Amino acid sequence: MTRTGARYGWPAGLWRALERRRPPLPRYRSPVRGPWLTAVLGLVLLVGMPVVVLTGLLDRVAYGSAPIPADVGLLQLPPFDWPTSPAWLFRLTQGTHVLLGLVLVPVVLAKLWSVAPKLTAWPPARSLLDAVERVTVLLLVGSALFEIVTGLLNIQYDYVFGFSFYAAHYVGAWVFIGALVAHVVLRFPALRRGLRSRSLRVELRTPLAATAPDPDVESELVATDPLPPTISRRGALALVGGGSLLVAGLSVGQVLDGPLRSTALLLPRGRTTAAADGGPNDFPVNRTFAASGIDPAATGAAWRLELAGARTVLLDRSALAAMARHTVALPIACVEGWSTEQTWTGLPLRDLAALAGLPSPTSALVRSIEQGPFAAAELTAGQVLHPDALLALRVNGADLSPDHGFPARIVVPALPGVRCTKWVGSIAFRGA
């Protein structure tokens, strides 16, 4: 009987019969695989993945009632007024979520490589506990790969999957959370044993010539007939760590202004600018004016802003420009992970609410002259009344360009970019 059959207490005859029916599964012979390497990679993911999950859930709260088709039923988080301070809050949470998620991709792939013998072990289940563990692994691996693939496609705005990214990515996250918790509960003792089986300090000093197969012959991860090593364990860790550092270097420019933005080669959406001449409007934009389908005449002399509250007020752009304006530096951060800080000038939303006869509104509905799912966004009382919440008319000392929302757009501290409506046509302030 093989060591695996004996380990699970299978009768020798039955085990041999199962082995004869073994499908043509791959046989793994790398001497580097083993409990220690798997445990080290698992520990990195155990530290990093909860941060990715937590920031993702915080971002979901920040979206609030944003114009996102994402009906998730009972998984919907309780309503919560996303704070407007500090102004960089969403920039931090979304940037961390996307950047750390990308950085961990090489670690996830390395972890899958390290546990490949267990993923394709035969028979699929050797006991009830083993069957439960394999189900959790299936859900964990499947949901992790789903989140990675859909997240990467979203960054590129490539929705080839044909369903709502927001709803599917969110539901997939909850599947991942449940599978991760169950997997940690079942495998934490093995993680601890694996970490204790070798010294990290010793392994980091062990060259290729001295790399030997793992002596834990009872582990399914250890090859029974290993080949000579082609990489040391420290080399494997350096390869994975180097891959993560490379991804970080090619992505961090998305969340930083300045020269590093040109290095964000993996996230080209954040490199798209509304003006290529280096002028005041030369900073990233997701949805261009051409993509909105708005008739240019609708943003010209005929444009009017409608304010609704206790009374209705119509204002053209010259009337807005004649009012007392406020200037503030605020970041814009988008779900794709890119962000930028610019200096905005416009009318405080609380002044507009007072003009509409509701100086203390409970909420506001902002509508764009654009048609479609991104044509409206809800703002809470705290977001409307914040002194830096603006109906912006200018940016960096110049009028907004059409791509950045001319004739007027919303800019609110810590608010996701998808809720900072461009090409505003009306604002309806609501009272108690």
C-alpha positions in Angstrom: 0.0 0.0 0.0 1.2 3.5 -0.8 2.0 6.0 2.0 -1.2 7.9 1.2 -3.4 4.8 1.4 -1.9 3.8 4.7 -2.3 7.3 6.1 -6.0 7.4 5.5 -6.5 3.8 6.7 -7.7 2.4 3.4 -7.7 -1.4 2.9 -4.8 -2.4 0.7 -7.0 -4.1 -1.9 -9.4 -1.2 -2.2 -6.5 1.2 -2.5 -4.8 -0.8 -5.2 -8.1 -0.9 -7.1 -8.5 2.8 -6.9 -4.9 3.3 -8.1 -5.6 1.1 -11.1 -8.5 3.4 -12.0 -6.4 6.6 -11.5 -6.9 9.0 -14.4 -3.9 10.4 -16.2 -3.2 13.1 -13.6 0.2 14.8 -13.6 2.9 13.6 -11.2 4.9 16.3 -9.5 8.6 15.8 -8.9 9.9 19.2 -7.8 12.1 18.8 -4.6 11.3 22.4 -3.6 7.6 21.7 -2.9 6.7 20.9 0.7 4.9 22.0 3.8 7.4 24.8 4.6 7.2 26.7 1.3 3.5 26.3 1.1 3.1 27.6 4.7 5.3 30.7 4.0 3.3 31.6 0.9 0.1 30.9 2.8 1.2 33.2 5.7 1.8 36.1 3.2 -1.7 35.6 1.8 -3.2 35.3 5.3 -1.8 38.7 6.1 -2.5 40.4 2.7 -5.8 39.0 1.6 -7.9 40.3 4.6 -6.6 43.8 3.8 -7.7 43.4 0.2 -11.1 42.1 1.4 -11.6 44.8 4.0 -10.7 47.7 1.7 -13.0 46.2 -1.0 -15.9 46.1 1.5 -15.2 49.7 2.6 -15.2 50.8 -1.1 -18.6 49.1 -1.5 -19.9 51.2 1.4 -18.4 54.3 -0.2 -20.3 53.6 -3.5 -23.6 53.9 -1.5 -26.4 54.4 -3.9 -24.1 55.2 -6.8 -25.5 54.4 -10.3 -24.2 50.9 -10.3 -26.3 47.9 -11.4 -25.5 45.7 -8.5 -28.5 44.0 -6.9 -26.9 41.5 -4.4 -29.9 40.7 -2.3 -29.2 39.6 1.3 -25.5 40.3 0.8 -26.1 44.0 0.7 -24.2 45.8 3.5 -26.3 48.0 5.9 -26.6 51.6 4.8 -23.8 53.8 6.1 -23.0 57.5 5.5 -19.5 57.4 4.0 -17.4 60.1 5.7 -16.1 63.1 3.8 -13.0 63.4 6.0 -10.2 62.9 5.4 -10.5 63.9 1.8 -8.1 61.2 0.7 -10.0 58.3 2.4 -11.4 56.7 -0.7 -8.2 57.3 -2.5 -6.5 55.2 0.2 -9.0 52.4 0.4 -9.5 51.9 -3.4 -5.8 52.4 -4.2 -4.8 49.9 -1.5 -7.5 47.4 -2.7 -6.4 47.4 -6.3 -2.6 47.8 -5.8 -2.3 45.2 -3.1 -4.6 42.9 -5.0 -2.3 43.1 -8.0 0.9 42.7 -5.9 -0.5 39.5 -4.4 -1.2 37.9 -7.8 2.3 36.3 -8.1 1.9 35.0 -4.5 -1.4 33.4 -5.3 0.0 31.8 -8.4 3.0 30.5 -6.5 0.7 29.1 -3.8 -1.3 27.3 -6.4 1.9 25.8 -7.8 3.0 24.7 -4.4 -0.2 22.9 -3.6 -0.8 21.5 -7.1 -0.1 17.9 -5.9 -2.9 18.1 -3.4 -5.3 19.7 -5.9 -5.0 16.8 -8.2 -4.6 14.0 -5.7 -6.4 10.7 -6.2 -9.0 9.8 -5.1 -10.7 13.1 -4.8 -11.8 12.5 -1.2 -10.4 10.0 1.4 -12.7 10.9 4.3 -15.5 13.2 5.3 -13.1 15.8 6.7 -11.0 15.5 3.6 -14.1 16.0 1.4 -15.1 19.1 3.3 -11.5 20.5 3.0 -11.5 19.9 -0.7 -14.8 21.7 -1.2 -13.4 24.7 0.7 -10.3 24.6 -1.5 -12.4 24.4 -4.6 -14.4 27.4 -3.6 -11.3 29.3 -2.4 -9.3 28.7 -5.5 -12.3 29.3 -7.8 -13.4 32.5 -6.1 -9.8 33.9 -5.9 -9.2 33.3 -9.6 -12.6 34.8 -10.4 -11.8 37.9 -8.4 -8.4 38.3 -10.0 -9.6 37.9 -13.5 -12.7 40.1 -13.2 -10.7 42.7 -11.3 -8.0 42.8 -14.0 -10.6 43.1 -16.8 -12.3 45.9 -14.9 -9.1 47.8 -14.7 -8.8 47.6 -18.5 -12.5 48.3 -19.0 -12.8 45.1 -20.9 -16.2 43.6 -19.9 -16.0 40.5 -22.1 -17.8 38.5 -19.4 -21.2 40.1 -20.2 -22.5 40.5 -16.7 -22.4 43.3 -14.1 -18.8 43.5 -12.7 -19.9 45.2 -9.6 -22.5 42.6 -8.5 -20.4 39.6 -9.6 -17.2 40.8 -8.1 -19.0 41.6 -4.8 -20.7 38.2 -4.6 -17.5 36.5 -5.5 -15.8 38.3 -2.7 -18.3 36.9 -0.2 -17.7 33.4 -1.5 -14.0 34.0 -1.1 -14.5 35.2 2.5 -16.5 32.2 3.5 -14.1 29.8 1.8 -11.0 31.5 3.3 -12.4 31.4 6.9 -13.3 27.7 6.6 -9.9 26.9 5.0 -8.0 28.8 7.7 -9.9 27.0 10.4 -9.2 23.6 8.8 -5.6 24.2 7.8 -4.2 26.5 10.4 -2.6 23.7 12.4 -0.9 22.5 9.2 0.3 26.1 8.5 1.9 26.3 11.9 3.6 22.9 11.6 4.9 23.9 8.1 6.4 27.2 9.4 8.1 25.3 12.2 9.5 22.6 10.0 12.3 24.8 8.7 14.1 27.9 9.7 13.6 30.9 7.4 17.1 32.2 8.2 18.6 28.9 7.3 16.7 28.6 4.0 17.7 32.1 3.0 21.3 31.0 3.3 20.9 27.7 1.5 22.2 27.7 -2.1 20.9 25.6 -4.9 23.7 23.0 -4.5 22.6 22.4 -0.9 18.8 22.3 -1.6 17.4 18.9 -0.6 13.9 17.4 -0.9 11.6 17.9 2.1 12.0 14.9 4.5 8.3 15.0 5.4 7.4 11.9 3.4 3.9 11.8 4.8 2.9 15.1 3.1 1.2 14.9 -0.2 3.1 17.9 -1.3 6.4 16.1 -1.2 7.5 14.3 -4.3 8.1 10.5 -3.8 10.7 10.5 -6.7 12.0 14.1 -6.8 14.2 15.4 -9.6 17.4 17.3 -9.0 16.6 20.9 -7.9 16.7 23.6 -10.5 16.0 26.4 -8.0 16.5 26.8 -4.3 13.8 27.6 -1.8 15.3 31.1 -1.4 15.4 31.4 -5.1 11.7 30.5 -5.3 10.9 33.1 -2.7 13.0 35.7 -4.5 11.3 35.0 -7.8 7.8 35.4 -6.2 8.9 38.5 -4.2 10.6 40.0 -7.3 7.4 39.4 -9.3 5.3 41.2 -6.7 7.8 44.1 -6.6 7.7 44.4 -10.4 3.9 44.5 -10.4 4.0 47.2 -7.6 6.5 49.2 -9.6 4.3 49.1 -12.7 1.1 49.9 -10.8 1.9 52.4 -8.0 1.9 55.3 -10.4 -1.8 55.0 -10.7 -2.4 56.3 -7.2 0.3 59.0 -7.3 0.6 62.2 -9.2 3.8 63.3 -10.9 6.4 61.4 -12.9 5.5 58.0 -11.6 2.2 58.0 -13.4 3.9 57.4 -16.7 5.3 54.1 -15.2 1.8 52.7 -14.6 2.1 50.4 -17.6 -0.3 47.7 -16.2 -3.2 50.2 -15.7 -3.5 52.2 -18.9 -6.9 53.6 -18.1 -5.4 55.9 -15.5 -2.9 57.2 -18.1 -5.7 58.5 -20.4 -5.8 62.3 -20.1 -8.3 64.9 -21.2 -5.6 67.1 -22.7 -2.3 66.0 -24.1 -0.8 69.5 -24.0 0.2 69.5 -20.4 -2.5 72.2 -19.6 -4.8 72.6 -16.6 -7.1 69.7 -17.8 -4.2 67.3 -18.4 -5.0 64.6 -15.9 -6.8 61.2 -16.1 -10.3 60.7 -17.2 -12.4 57.6 -17.5 -15.5 58.5 -19.4 -14.8 61.0 -22.2 -17.3 63.5 -23.5 -17.4 61.7 -26.8 -18.3 58.4 -25.0 -21.2 60.1 -23.2 -23.1 60.7 -26.4 -24.1 64.2 -25.3 -25.0 66.7 -28.0 -22.3 69.4 -27.8 -25.1 72.0 -28.2 -26.6 70.8 -24.8 -23.5 72.1 -23.0 -23.4 75.5 -24.8 -25.4 78.7 -24.3 -28.7 76.8 -23.9 -27.4 74.9 -20.8 -29.2 75.7 -17.6 -28.7 74.2 -14.1 -31.9 73.4 -12.3 -31.9 73.6 -8.5 -35.0 72.0 -6.8 -35.9 72.2 -3.2 -38.5 74.4 -1.4 -38.3 76.4 -4.7 -37.0 75.8 -8.2 -34.2 77.9 -9.5 -32.7 78.0 -13.0 -29.2 79.3 -13.5 -27.0 79.6 -16.6 -23.3 79.3 -16.4 -22.7 83.1 -16.3 -25.0 83.4 -13.2 -23.0 80.6 -11.5 -19.7 82.2 -12.4 -20.9 85.5 -10.8 -21.6 83.8 -7.4 -19.1 83.6 -4.5 -16.8 80.7 -5.4 -14.6 78.4 -3.3 -11.3 76.8 -4.4 -9.9 73.6 -2.8 -7.5 70.8 -3.7 -9.3 67.5 -3.7 -8.5 64.0 -5.1 -10.6 62.1 -7.6 -10.4 58.4 -7.2 -12.0 55.7 -9.4 -12.9 52.1 -9.0 -10.2 51.0 -11.4 -7.7 52.1 -8.8 -6.3 55.3 -10.3 -6.5 58.6 -8.5 -5.3 62.2 -8.9 -5.5 65.4 -6.9 -6.4 68.7 -8.6 -7.4 72.2 -7.6 -11.1 72.8 -8.1 -13.1 76.0 -8.1 -16.9 76.2 -7.9 -20.0 76.8 -5.8 -20.3 75.0 -2.4 -23.3 72.6 -2.6 -24.6 73.9 0.7 -24.9 77.4 -0.8 -26.8 76.0 -3.7 -29.1 74.1 -1.3 -29.8 77.4 0.6 -30.5 79.1 -2.8 -33.1 76.3 -3.4 -34.7 77.1 0.0 -33.3 74.0 1.9 -30.3 75.1 3.9 -30.2 71.8 5.8 -31.1 69.1 3.2 -31.2 65.5 4.2 -29.9 64.4 0.8 -29.6 65.4 -2.8 -30.1 63.7 -6.2 -27.7 64.9 -8.8 -28.6 64.3 -12.5 -26.4 64.6 -15.5 -27.6 65.7 -19.0 -26.1 62.4 -20.1 -28.5 59.4 -20.5 -27.8 56.0 -19.1 -26.9 54.2 -15.8 -24.3 56.7 -14.8 -26.6 59.7 -15.2 -27.5 60.2 -11.6 -26.0 59.9 -8.1 -27.3 60.3 -4.5 -25.5 62.5 -2.0 -26.0 62.3 1.8 -26.6 65.3 4.0 -23.0 65.2 5.2 -21.7 65.2 1.7 -23.9 68.1 0.6 -23.1 70.2 3.6 -19.3 69.7 3.7 -17.7 73.1 3.1 -15.5 71.7 0.3 -18.2 69.9 -1.5 -18.5 71.7 -4.8 -20.4 72.1 -8.0 -17.0 72.7 -9.8 -16.8 75.1 -12.8 -13.0 75.3 -13.1 -10.0 73.2 -12.4 -6.4 74.4 -11.9 -7.4 77.9 -12.8 -9.1 77.1 -16.1 -12.6 76.1 -17.2 -13.4 72.5 -17.1 -12.8 70.7 -20.4 -15.7 68.8 -21.9 -14.1 65.5 -20.9 -13.9 66.6 -17.3 -17.5 67.7 -17.1 -18.0 71.1 -18.6 -20.1 73.1 -17.9 -20.2 71.8 -14.3 -19.5 68.7 -12.3 -19.7 67.5 -8.7 -16.5 67.1 -6.6 -16.9 66.0 -3.0 -14.2 65.0 -0.5 -13.6 61.2 -0.2 -16.3 60.5 -2.7 -15.8 57.8 -5.4 -15.3 59.2 -8.8 -18.4 57.4 -10.1 -20.5 59.5 -7.8 -18.8 62.8 -8.8 -21.3 63.4 -11.6 -20.1 65.2 -14.7 -22.2 67.4 -17.1 -24.6 68.2 -14.3 -28.1 69.3 -15.4 -30.0 69.3 -12.1 -29.7 69.0 -8.4 -32.8 68.1 -6.3 -32.3 68.8 -2.6 -34.5 66.9 -0.3 -35.8 67.8 3.2 -36.9 65.8 6.2 
